[in-house]
């Protein structure tokens, strides 16, 4: 066998050996219990604090807003998309206030003109040109933006 091939085999053997040692050292003990997953991941996720509670929890206290929102285009939008996670708010509403989105950028997350987004599903505006002196909520009602303020 040529000498350069022997040297290459030695290098490959060392590289593969280092790879398998690192793989063994870094692989979690519970990996592979349920196929190509870590078995302990289920327990770790169970122990995490819940942050999003869903629209049903919002309905318990804010049924007036929910019924009003049903008349507009945001009917399928979860409250926490705009107002943030509601878990702590439900535990103590006075201390843990939710986000009240009032900046143009808040509405722009979904409504900023974007060529990759279908205009059939979401109304889009160019925030750099559309009524730039005002916040969106100065003219539009946030829970039903097709309805304008007086």
MOZIWO-V41178 format. One record per helix or strand of 2 or more residues. SS is the DSSP state (helix for helix, strand for strand). FROM is the first residue (numbers start at 1). TO is the last residue. If there is no record, write none. Layout:
BEGIN
[[SS,FROM,TO] [SS,FROM,TO]]
END
This chain:
BEGIN
[[helix,3,26] [helix,40,46] [helix,55,61] [helix,63,69] [helix,79,83] [helix,87,91] [helix,104,111] [helix,136,139]]
END
